[in-house]
Amino acid sequence: MAEATEELNADGEQEETYFYRKRVKCAPEEEERLERQHFWKVIDAFRYYRVHIHERVNRAERHFQLLPEHHRMLLPHFLSNLAKVRVSVDHNHEVLQAIVLNCVHMFENMEYGEEDDLRKVRPSSTFDMDKLKSTIKQFVRDWSEVGKPERDTCYQPLIDQILKIFPRDKCDPSKVNVLVPGAGLGRLAWEIASLGYSCQGNEWSFFMLFSSNFVLNRCDEVNSMTLYPWVHQFSNNKRSADQARPVTFPDVNPQSLPPNSDFSMVAGDFQEVYTEPNSWDCVTTCFFIDTAHNVIDYIETIWNILKPGGVWINLGPLLYHFENMANELSVELSYEDIKAVILKYGFQMEVERESVPTTYTENERSMLKYLYDCVFFVARKPAHLFSNGFPAADACQFGESQQNENDEDMT
Ligand SMILES: C[S@@+](CC[C@H](N)C(=O)[O-])C[C@H]1O[C@@H](n2cnc3c(N)ncnc32)[C@H](O)[C@@H]1O
């Protein structure tokens, strides 16, 4: 997988610097071929979007035309609403093309080659189209005013803990390095960096990487861009106009980080990229740990990369991403089991809340809404460890479960 860094230079301007890093699993030529194939598959999805959604709108129109005339007469606005949906889709398409423009040259040390025929639009799978629709909705969560309530419930508890554990009046925040794996479109990592902490977001998906690159490096005017994130939703609309309503972004200028900020985005699989032990003061995960094939691998990686005394702050549900995927390993642990594993590694639970209601890319006007009852915790890797990497006597004993009945601050 490729690695991208979006570093800020000394003048506080973001530089587009991208590198390529991966762990080689098969012959290097084969790795490269697969990597290139995957890259173009995602680009194809961005290109195919308009055709795919237009087909869906055409179906809605066809079915309407099949109705008896006296039924159609009862719905004088149906077709004009579909026309608005089409225009909105075309607008989304333009933004998506802007996002992938020049992505071929996004990674400084990786060449993805030129396409045989740039105009050719190749069909994509429904799976990839769903990923693209989710990416469009992620713009709302991360970079719109509409997404603020969601960010307040999901990101703010994590930020509050960072401010509490590493108070800016008692330490130099630029010396506190925070990692945000599964950073999505980068807003949480950006917020942490905007408070003066040294922060790196990590993301694996090209859908997210192309989009975060676009918003972080190429959008510098507040609310200058528009997307129609709910245009794909044909059910559960209270009003016809709700489907094609616009959302503007970015709600802040992503280029407005304070001078000398240390903010970067690194592309690649979290477990492959982060192998340097004892290197992070804080790992912050939001809606991330359930993306693992085996969540214990994530716990182990976090344990290894945290400095002794470092903290892991987590908020999210356990909607295991690979649960229903054929031929994919998926170990679905309950929170109870995850907590037991965390304690057995030697982490000390300092804060725990077992019920934090949140939403994820919610359409506030939809008649169907999902509410996640998330877990939130702060787990510390003890400052004093034996040479075998496990806690010394004054810290939690490996193999012992540290009971934590309260669902509040344990400090
Ligand atoms: C549910 S989203 C959460 C995004 C963001 N943290 C938020 O709260 O909005 C999970 C993210 O983790 C990313 N991801 C999944 N597996 C990953 C891995 N192994 N390494 C890095 N990122 C990964 C996905 O691409 C996705 O963007």
PDBQT file of the ligand as one rigid body, heavy atoms in Angstrom, charges set to zero:
ROOT
HETATM    1  C1  LIG A 501     -15.391   3.596  10.029  1.00  0.00    +0.000 C 
HETATM    2  S1  LIG A 501     -14.116   4.534   9.324  1.00  0.00    +0.000 S 
HETATM    3  C2  LIG A 501     -13.759   5.752  10.565  1.00  0.00    +0.000 C 
HETATM    4  C3  LIG A 501     -13.088   6.976  10.030  1.00  0.00    +0.000 C 
HETATM    5  C4  LIG A 501     -12.842   8.067  11.071  1.00  0.00    +0.000 C 
HETATM    6  N1  LIG A 501     -11.973   7.612  12.117  1.00  0.00    +0.000 N 
HETATM    7  C5  LIG A 501     -14.141   8.554  11.641  1.00  0.00    +0.000 C 
HETATM    8  O1  LIG A 501     -14.403   8.342  12.834  1.00  0.00    +0.000 OA
HETATM    9  O2  LIG A 501     -14.912   9.161  10.894  1.00  0.00    +0.000 OA
HETATM   10  C6  LIG A 501     -12.733   3.438   9.459  1.00  0.00    +0.000 C 
HETATM   11  C7  LIG A 501     -11.569   3.910   8.648  1.00  0.00    +0.000 C 
HETATM   12  O3  LIG A 501     -10.443   3.089   8.885  1.00  0.00    +0.000 OA
HETATM   13  C8  LIG A 501      -9.795   2.842   7.646  1.00  0.00    +0.000 C 
HETATM   14  N2  LIG A 501      -9.036   1.581   7.780  1.00  0.00    +0.000 N 
HETATM   15  C9  LIG A 501      -9.529   0.325   7.798  1.00  0.00    +0.000 A 
HETATM   16  N3  LIG A 501      -8.548  -0.572   7.974  1.00  0.00    +0.000 NA
HETATM   17  C10 LIG A 501      -7.398   0.136   8.054  1.00  0.00    +0.000 A 
HETATM   18  C11 LIG A 501      -6.035  -0.221   8.231  1.00  0.00    +0.000 A 
HETATM   19  N4  LIG A 501      -5.679  -1.495   8.363  1.00  0.00    +0.000 N 
HETATM   20  N5  LIG A 501      -5.110   0.750   8.278  1.00  0.00    +0.000 NA
HETATM   21  C12 LIG A 501      -5.469   2.052   8.157  1.00  0.00    +0.000 A 
HETATM   22  N6  LIG A 501      -6.754   2.460   7.979  1.00  0.00    +0.000 NA
HETATM   23  C13 LIG A 501      -7.702   1.514   7.922  1.00  0.00    +0.000 A 
HETATM   24  C14 LIG A 501     -10.925   2.762   6.649  1.00  0.00    +0.000 C 
HETATM   25  O4  LIG A 501     -10.468   2.970   5.326  1.00  0.00    +0.000 OA
HETATM   26  C15 LIG A 501     -11.833   3.867   7.147  1.00  0.00    +0.000 C 
HETATM   27  O5  LIG A 501     -11.519   5.105   6.584  1.00  0.00    +0.000 OA
ENDROOT
TORSDOF 0
